Amino acid sequence: MNISFIVPCFNCFNTLNETINSIYKDNFTIGDEIVLIDDASTDHTWLLLEELQQKFPEDIVLVRHNINKGSAAAARNSGIDISKNELIFTIDSDNILVPHSVNKLKTFLITKNLDAAAFGEIHYFMDKTEEVSHSWVLKNKIEFLDLIINPKLTPGGSGNYLFTKASWIDSGRYNESIGGAIDSLAFAIQQLGIGKKMECLEGTFYFHRFGYNSTYVKEINKKNPSLMLTSILFSFQHLIDRRDFEKLLSRKWREKWFHNKDKINWYSKRKKDQQKSGWLRFMSN
């Protein structure tokens, strides 16, 4: 099975070359493709995209939005719409892959019959990958509630992972109205909400650029993430403890729960902890 690498691009002239080079550095195989989607950039990004296509005419496909659609979700949908392969790897235009890492994910996804497979760690950097500021180790098996209670331990927040095109279709595509900061998390919620299987491969990672100029920082305050995500969760409230969902809708939490997840006394989390402690007591007897 081949992969279509989907790269949403907006004013990324200064970082895109590094991203593309990391794809070609032992992560690209014959039959793969790279779909670059320009969301009406105002810098020289489109000129760079044309140069890249001229350099790799057999591999690179270009899409250009005439007007800015306001989020990477729209660009990803546009790219996947014209993609030719059944496996999709979405990567932001300022992140960097480790050599030989994507094929490991592909083997992992196929062997375990998964709908989505992600790297086990995210290494954060600002300018140079040699200068990692911090890392997150993700859970191996991702459950639906993980995306709500502790999304930073899941690949949903970053959105840079491998999945099947069928899971994208079944999940209803990326939600283009949700906002650029949390559209990837919303998509992961849709995937797991309908029962798709997502796991992370232990011992693998990629480099995620962060800082004041990142998409998340620029977009997080444009739309209230608590309200936006709650609108997605309505379709999956049967998977959430009723008391937890009522909290998300309450006057106290409805506009701020996303930024205060650690302060919420989640009933569903307490239930899981009690089950775990009960199992440990049973095993110790």
N, C-alpha and C positions, 0 to 999 in steps of 0.2 A: 504494500500500500504506500502511495506517495502522499506528500504533504504540500499543502498550499500555505505559505507563510504570509500572513495578513499584517500589514504595517500601516496603521493610520498615521497620516503626516499633516502637521500644521506648524508652520514656522520652525522647522527642525533642520534648517540648513547646516547648523553647526554640529549636530550630533548624529545625523542619519548615516553618514559614511561608516562610522564605527559600528553601528547596528548591522548594516548590510555586510560589512566585512566579517562580523562574527557569525552570520548565517553561513557565509561561504567557507568559513574556516572549519571544515570537517563536520558541518551540520547539514549540508545540502547534498542531495543525491540526484542522479539522473532521473528525470520524471517529476521532480519537485518544481515548484514555481514560487516566485515572490510577487505578491500583489501589493503595489504601493498606491495608497489613496490620498490624494491631496485635497484637504477640506478648505479650499479657497485661501491658501496661504498668502500673506502679504509681503513675505521676504523673497529670497531667491530659491525657495524650496522646489518649485516646479521645474526650474532650469536644471537643478541637480537631479531630479527624477528623470528628466529627459536624457541627461548625460549617462545615468546609470542604465537606462534602457538601451542606449546605443552601445554601451560597453558589454551588456549581457542581453542581447536581443532575444535569445531563445528562452530565457528564464524569467525575465521581468515583465510584468503586465502593469500598465498605468491606468488609473481612474482619476478623474478630476471633477470635483464639485464646483459648479459655477458660483454658488453662494455658500457661505460658511453655515454648516448645519448645527454647530454648537456643541458637538460632543463626539468622542471617538466611537461611540456606538453606531452612529450613522455611517461613519467611514468603514467600520468593520463589516456592517451589513452590506454595504456597496461592494466591498472586496469579496466577501464570501459569495455574494450573488453571482459573480462571474468566475469564481474559482473552479478549477477543473478536477480537483482531487477530493477524496472522501475524508481525508484527515486535515484538520485545520490547526495551525499554530499561530496564535495572535501574540504579537510582540510590539511594545511601544517603540517609538522612533528614537528613543534616547537610552534604551537598555541594551545589554550586551550578553550574548550567549557564551558559554564555555565550550571549547572544542570537544567534539564527540558526545555532546550531552543530549541532543535531540533524538538521535537514534536509540539511545538507551530508553528514553521516554516512550518512543514508538513501540519498541519491543515489549516494554512493561505494559502498555495499554493493550496490545494485541494478545499477549500471553494471559493476562488476567481478565480479558474480555471486558474492559472498562469503557465508559463513555467519555471520560476525561482523565488525563494524567498530568501531574505537575511535578516540578522539581521539589525536593524535600527541604530546601533552604533558599532564602533570599538574602543576598549580600548587598548591602546598601553602600553607595559611594556618591561623591559629588562630582569630582573631576577625573580622577584616575582610579582604575579598578585595583591598583596596587595599594590604594589607601581606603580600605573598607572601614567605615565608621561603626557599623553594627550589623548584626545578622539576626534573622528570625528563622527558627526551626519550626517547620509546619507539622501538623498532625499527619500521621500516615494515612489514615482512613477518614475522610471528611463526611460528617453527618450534617443534616439540614440545620439543626440548631446551632452548630458551630458557626455557621455563617452569620447568625444573629447575635449570639452571646459573645463570641470571641473571634471575629473575622480575620484578625491579623495573624492567626495561626492557620489560616486557610489560603489557598491560591485565589479565592474569589475577589479579595480586595485589590490585588495587583492585576489580575486578568491575563497574565502572561503564561499560558499553558496550552497543552495539546488536547483537542477534543474531536469527536466525529462530527461530520456535517449533519448527520442524521439527528444528533442530539441538539444541534442548533435549530434545526427545523422543528423538532418535536417540542422544544422549549419556547417556541414563539419568537425566535431571533432576539437580538439585542433591543432593549427598550430605548428608543431614541428620545423619549421625553423626560427621562429620569435625571439627566445631568451628567456632566463629564467626570465628576469626582467619584461617583458610585455606580456608574453604569455597568462596570464589570462585576461588582458584587451583586447587583440586581440580576444579572444574567446567570450567575452561579446559583442564586436562590431559585430561579426558574428551573435550572437544570435539576438540582437535587429535589426540588419541590414536586417534580413529576416522577421521581424515582430513578434518575440517572445515577450511575456509579462513578465517584471521583476519588482517586487516591493519589498520594504523593510518594515519589521514589526516594527512599532514604539514601543519603550520601551524595545527592546531586544538588546543584544550585545554579543560579544565574545572577548577574549583576544588575541591580536596579538603581537607577539614578534618582536622587532625591534632592530637595532643597527648595529655595524660594521660587524657583522658576518651573517647578514640576507641575504637571497638569492637576494633580490632586490639590496642591496648595492654591493654585489659581482658581480652581472651580468650586472648592468645598463650601464657600459661603455664598455662592450665586443662587443656589436653591437649597432650601432646608432639607438636609439628608434624612432627618427623622421622619418628616412628612412624606418625602418621596419613597423611602423604603417601606413605610407602612402601607402605602398604596399598592405596592407589589405583594406584601404579605397577606392582604385580604384574600387573595386566591388560595392561600395555603394555611389559613388559620386553623384548619383541622389538624395540622401537624404541630401546633403550638399549644402549650398548656393554656387553658381558657383564662386563668388568672394572669398569666404573663401577657396575653394579648390585650386583656382589659387594661393592664398597666400602660401598654404602649398607646392606648387610646385615651388615657386619662388626662385631665387638665394639667396635672403635675409633670407628666413625662412626654406627652405627644409631640412637643416641639423640640425636645432636647435629649431623648433617650439614646440616640446614636452616639453622642459625645459623652454619655454618662453610663455606658453599659456596665462598667465595673461597680457602679453605685447601686444598681438595681438588684434586689434580692430575688433572683430568678427562681420560681418554683420548680421549673423543669430541671434546672441545674441541681437544686437540692435533692430532687427525686433521684437523679442519676447518681449523685454522691452517696445517697443512702443505700441505693442498690449495690453500689460498689463496695461500700463498707460492710454491708450484710454478706456479700459474697466472700470478702476477706475473712470475716468472722467464721463463716461456714468452713472455709478451707483450713483455718487454723485449729479447728476442733478435731 
